[in-house]
């Protein structure tokens, strides 16, 4: 989907306030409510807008530790990758998982309450994932940036 300046304005407004009413959004971007609603539906249908979510604070929910986990598998056969990916999706503490190039096969972002909780996650979940041969964990000291997305091209606005 090709985005014009009005689409970009809609996306920026939604990133600032995902709960904005259609009426307020229409006024903010200079459209009628019906035109704004049609644009919004088109952005949703095209997949530009994947959903609406509340951004929760892991820290406020008691998960004060972020762990970056590198995982190596026994191989990169389709069945091996598929079985690992199916299983890792079941771990509630895994916030993100990416198939990687390079030394490790996957990189995960994991939330834990503390070191003892991470030990439990490592023992009960990560070590039990199929085809895992190596796990390397790094503990985040401080969060600097945690963007939900890259935003939109400011030149279009």
N, C-alpha and C positions, 0 to 999 in steps of 0.2 A: 504494500500500500504506500502510495506517495503522500507525504504529509505536507500540508500547506501551513501558512502562519496561524490560521484559526485552529487547526488540529493541534499544533504545537502549544498554543495558548491554553487549549483545553487540557492537554496533558500536564502542563506546568501547574495549572490551577488545581488539578486533581492530586498532584504530588504534594502540594502545599496543604490541601485539605480534602482528603478522600471522602469526607462526609458532606461536602458542599451540596446544596440542593440544586436541582436542575435550573430553577429560576435564578438563583444567585450565580450559577455558572454561566448561564446564557447572558446575563447582564455583564458579567466580568469580561467575556470574550466578544461581546457586541453582536449577539445573535438573538433571534426570537427563541422562545422556549422550545417550540416544535422543531426548529432547525437545529438547535443545540442537541436535543434528544436524538434526532436522526444521526448527527455527527458522532455522538457518543456511541450509539448502537453500531455504527460502521466501524469505529475503532475497536469495539469489543469483538465484533464478528470477524474482523481481519486478524485478530490475535495481537494487535498492538497493546491493547489493555488485556492482560491475562487474568485479572481478578482484582478484588478489593479486600484488603486485609488490615487488621489491627497490628501494628508493630509493637510487640511486647518487649519488655525489658527483661532479659534473662537474669540480670543482676537483681532486679526487684523481686523476681520469682524465686530467688535463692540459688540460682546457678551463676556463681560469681567467677567461675573459671572457664576460660576458652582454651581449648587444646586443638592444635593443628596436628593431624595425624597422617603420616605417609604410610601407605600399605603396598607391599609387594606380594604378588600372587605367584603361584607355581607355574603359570603360563598365561598367555593371552588368547587362548582358544575361545571361540564364541560361547561354548557351553560354560567354560570357566568364568568368563566375564558375566554372563547372564545369571549364573547361580549366585555369584558374589553380589551383584547389583540387586537382585531380588531380596536377598537376605539383609543387606545393609539398610534397605528402606524400612525394615521392621524395627530398627534401633531408634527409640524415641529421642535419644540424646544427640544423634547425628543431625546437625542443622544443614549441612551441605556436603555433597560428595561429587567429585569430578574425576573422570577418567583422564589420565595424564600421559604425556609423552615424557621421555627421560628416565631417570633412575627408578622412580616409583611408579606403580600402576595407577594408584588412586591417591587423592588427597581429600581429607575429611576435615570439617570444622565441627567440633564436639563441644557441647555445653556440659559442665559438671558443677556440682555444688562446692566441692573442695577436692583435695588430693585423694582422700579416702573414697569419695564417690567416683572419681576417675579410675581408681584402681578396680572398683567394682565393674564399671563400664568396660574397661580393658579386659578383665578376666571373663565376665559373663557374656559380653557382646562381641567385642572386636576380635579377641582371640578365637572365638567360636565361629567366626565367619568362614565360609567355605573357601578353600584354596589359599588361605593366607600363610605366607612363609616368613614375612618380616613386617614388624610394626615399629615405626619411629615416631615418637611423640615429642612435640614442642609446646611449651606452655606460654601463652600470651601474657606479657607483663602489663600492658596497657592498650586499650583500644584507641586508635587515632581516628580512623574513618570506618564507618559501616554504612555504606550507601545501599539502599534497596535496589537501585538501578543507576544507569549512567546518565539519565536525563535525556534531554532533547537538544538538538542543535540550536544554540542561541541565535545563529544567523537567520533562522527561519522565523523567529518571533517578531 
